[in-house]
Amino acid sequence: MTTSNFPFRLAAIDLDDTLLSPDKTISAENKAAIRALQARGVRILLASGRRHENMLKYHLELELEGAIVSCQGALSRIAETSEILHRQTMPAELASSIVRDGESRGKTQIYYHLEGTYVTEFNEWTELYDSRTHTAVVKVESLQQFDGTEPLKILWVGDAQYNLDQYDAILEHYGDALELVITDPEYLEFMRAGVTKSLGIAATAAYYGIEQSQVLAFGDGNNDVTMLKWAGLGIAMDHARDSAKQAADIIAPVGPPQTSFARAVLKLIADY
């Protein structure tokens, strides 16, 4: 039975460090919180930087239906039918420029093509990436073979201090052509200009006929800032980065990271 007077109809939920525990599982408490939202008539929408295919396992584990927002908002796709609701790929010329720039810097690059994820070598950085996402990647001789194609995003994986030191210079170099975000400290993520989680969530909410004011967003990271600001109510985890906390309307009560989302939902329900 649903509670019809709850003012929200869609909950956009980040995965890593929000819904997922540090060991990348969903705690029993967080699963119960999902059910509590659903009982109040809220549609659950997973929204992550991960690939759609990688997110499916969590979508299925939670017995969800409908859309998934992936690749930092570049793609919104119906899980059951693969229908694409929204897609914003990177212009081919820009992608080629980033690939060559990364090669000249000796960076480990991960290329998010719509049909797969590609690297040119397996090393400590790809091992780190695999340990966090368990995303299947394909090794190719050169990413330049994708010249002329439009990826969903490109990821540079490497030294965290390098990312901090070079962030402003890289952003200045490319100007308004792209979105650049540090997610995990070792990740520099390149997307088409304007591509953020909020873009994918807005397109998905419109598809379902849900108003912006009726959208909840739960997140913890730099890449969650736009959706926390855009949503009718943005909720940050208690361990979130300062940028996410500043963007949010509510911060989860302090406690173990594996149940921060559950505490946030309990606070939300108590307040509404």
C-alpha positions in Angstrom: 0.0 0.0 0.0 1.4 3.4 -0.9 1.2 6.7 1.0 -0.2 9.1 -1.6 0.5 12.4 0.3 4.3 12.1 0.3 5.5 15.0 -1.8 8.1 13.2 -3.8 7.7 10.8 -6.7 11.3 10.0 -7.9 14.5 9.3 -6.0 17.7 9.6 -7.9 20.3 7.6 -6.0 24.1 7.5 -6.5 25.7 4.1 -6.1 29.3 4.3 -4.8 29.6 5.6 -1.2 25.9 6.4 -1.2 23.7 3.3 -1.7 26.7 1.0 -1.7 28.8 0.0 1.3 32.6 0.3 1.1 32.6 -3.3 0.0 30.3 -2.5 -2.9 27.3 -4.3 -1.5 23.9 -2.9 -0.5 23.2 -3.2 3.3 20.0 -4.7 4.6 19.2 -1.3 6.1 19.6 0.5 2.8 17.4 -2.1 1.1 14.8 -1.5 3.7 15.1 2.3 3.1 14.4 1.7 -0.7 11.3 -0.2 0.2 10.2 2.6 2.5 10.4 5.1 -0.3 8.6 2.8 -2.7 5.8 2.3 -0.2 5.3 6.1 -0.3 4.9 6.0 -4.1 8.5 7.0 -5.0 10.1 5.6 -8.2 13.7 4.6 -7.6 16.3 5.7 -10.2 19.9 4.7 -9.9 22.2 7.4 -11.1 26.0 6.8 -11.4 29.2 7.4 -13.3 29.3 3.7 -14.0 28.2 2.0 -17.2 24.6 1.0 -17.7 25.6 -2.6 -18.0 27.6 -2.5 -14.7 24.6 -0.9 -12.9 22.1 -3.5 -14.0 23.1 -6.0 -11.3 22.1 -3.5 -8.6 18.9 -2.6 -10.4 18.0 -6.3 -10.6 19.0 -7.0 -7.0 16.6 -4.3 -5.8 13.9 -5.5 -8.2 13.6 -2.1 -9.8 11.9 -1.3 -13.1 12.5 1.3 -15.7 15.3 3.7 -16.4 19.0 3.8 -15.2 21.0 7.0 -15.5 24.7 6.1 -16.2 28.0 7.6 -17.3 27.6 10.8 -15.2 24.2 11.5 -16.9 25.3 11.0 -20.5 22.9 8.0 -20.9 19.4 7.2 -19.6 18.2 3.8 -20.7 15.3 1.5 -19.8 16.7 -1.7 -18.2 14.1 -4.1 -19.5 14.0 -3.0 -23.2 17.3 -1.1 -23.7 15.2 1.9 -25.0 17.4 5.0 -24.8 15.6 8.0 -23.3 18.5 10.3 -23.3 22.0 10.2 -24.8 24.7 12.9 -24.9 28.0 11.7 -26.4 31.2 13.5 -26.7 32.0 15.1 -30.1 34.4 12.9 -32.0 37.0 15.7 -32.6 37.0 16.5 -28.9 37.4 12.8 -27.9 40.3 12.4 -30.3 42.0 15.4 -28.8 41.6 14.1 -25.2 42.9 10.7 -26.2 46.0 12.2 -27.8 46.5 14.5 -24.9 46.3 11.6 -22.5 48.8 9.6 -24.6 51.3 12.5 -24.6 51.0 12.7 -20.8 51.4 8.9 -20.4 48.0 8.6 -18.8 46.1 5.4 -18.4 42.8 6.1 -20.2 39.5 4.2 -20.1 37.3 4.9 -23.2 33.5 4.6 -22.6 32.1 3.7 -26.0 28.4 3.0 -26.1 29.1 -0.6 -27.0 32.0 -1.3 -24.5 34.8 -0.1 -22.3 38.3 0.0 -23.8 41.9 0.4 -22.5 45.3 0.0 -24.2 47.0 -1.8 -21.3 46.4 -3.5 -18.0 48.3 -2.0 -15.1 48.0 -0.9 -11.5 45.5 1.8 -12.4 43.2 -0.5 -14.4 43.5 -3.0 -11.5 42.3 -0.2 -9.2 39.4 0.6 -11.5 38.4 -3.1 -11.7 38.6 -3.5 -7.9 36.0 -0.7 -7.5 33.6 -1.3 -10.4 34.2 -4.9 -11.7 33.5 -3.5 -15.2 34.6 -5.7 -18.0 37.2 -3.8 -20.1 38.6 -4.8 -23.5 42.3 -4.2 -24.4 43.0 -2.7 -27.8 46.2 -1.7 -29.5 45.3 2.1 -29.6 42.4 4.3 -28.6 43.1 6.2 -31.8 41.2 3.4 -33.6 38.1 5.1 -32.3 38.8 8.3 -34.1 35.5 9.5 -35.6 33.4 7.9 -32.9 31.6 9.7 -30.0 32.2 8.1 -26.6 30.0 8.6 -23.6 33.0 9.7 -21.5 36.8 9.3 -21.2 38.4 8.5 -17.9 42.1 9.2 -16.9 43.2 7.1 -14.0 46.4 8.0 -12.2 48.1 9.8 -9.3 45.6 11.8 -7.2 48.0 14.7 -6.6 48.5 15.0 -10.3 44.8 15.3 -10.8 44.5 18.1 -8.3 47.5 19.9 -9.6 46.5 19.7 -13.3 42.7 20.1 -13.0 42.5 23.8 -13.5 45.0 23.8 -16.4 43.2 21.0 -18.2 39.9 22.7 -17.8 41.3 26.0 -19.0 42.9 24.2 -22.0 39.5 22.8 -23.2 37.5 25.8 -22.2 33.7 25.3 -22.5 34.0 22.2 -24.6 33.7 19.7 -21.8 32.7 18.8 -18.2 35.6 17.7 -16.1 35.2 16.2 -12.7 37.4 14.4 -10.1 35.3 11.6 -8.7 37.5 9.2 -6.8 40.8 11.0 -6.2 42.5 8.9 -8.9 39.9 9.6 -11.5 39.6 12.5 -13.9 36.4 12.1 -15.9 35.8 13.9 -19.2 32.3 14.4 -20.6 30.6 16.6 -23.2 29.9 20.1 -22.1 26.7 20.2 -20.1 26.6 16.5 -19.3 26.0 16.0 -15.6 23.8 13.6 -13.6 21.2 16.3 -13.4 20.8 16.4 -17.2 20.1 12.6 -17.3 17.8 12.7 -14.3 15.8 15.7 -15.7 15.3 13.9 -19.0 14.2 10.8 -17.2 11.8 12.7 -14.8 10.3 14.3 -17.9 9.7 10.9 -19.5 7.8 9.8 -16.4 5.9 13.1 -16.2 7.5 14.0 -12.8 8.1 17.6 -11.8 11.5 18.8 -10.7 10.0 19.7 -7.3 9.0 16.0 -6.9 12.5 14.7 -7.3 14.8 13.5 -4.5 18.5 13.2 -5.0 20.9 11.3 -2.8 24.7 11.6 -3.2 28.1 12.0 -1.7 30.6 13.1 -4.4 31.7 16.0 -6.6 29.8 14.4 -9.5 26.6 14.6 -7.4 26.7 18.3 -6.9 24.6 19.2 -9.9 21.8 16.7 -9.1 21.7 17.7 -5.4 21.3 21.3 -6.5 18.8 20.5 -9.2 16.4 18.2 -7.3 13.5 19.3 -5.4 15.3 18.1 -2.3 19.0 17.1 -2.3 20.3 14.9 0.4 24.1 14.3 1.1 25.6 11.4 3.0 27.2 12.3 6.3 30.6 11.3 4.9 30.1 13.2 1.7 32.7 15.6 0.2 32.3 19.2 1.2 31.1 20.1 -2.3 28.2 17.7 -2.0 27.3 18.8 1.5 27.2 22.4 0.4 24.9 21.6 -2.5 22.5 19.6 -0.4 19.4 20.6 1.5 19.8 17.9 4.1 22.7 15.9 5.4 22.3 12.4 6.7 22.8 11.9 10.5 26.3 10.6 11.4 26.9 6.9 11.6 28.5 4.0 9.7 29.0 4.5 6.0 27.1 1.4 5.0 23.9 2.7 6.4 24.2 6.5 5.7 21.5 6.3 3.0 19.1 4.5 5.4 19.6 7.2 8.0 19.0 9.9 5.4 15.7 8.2 4.4 14.6 7.9 8.0 15.3 11.5 8.5 13.4 12.4 5.3 10.4 10.4 6.4 10.4 11.9 9.8 10.5 15.4 8.3 7.7 14.8 5.8 
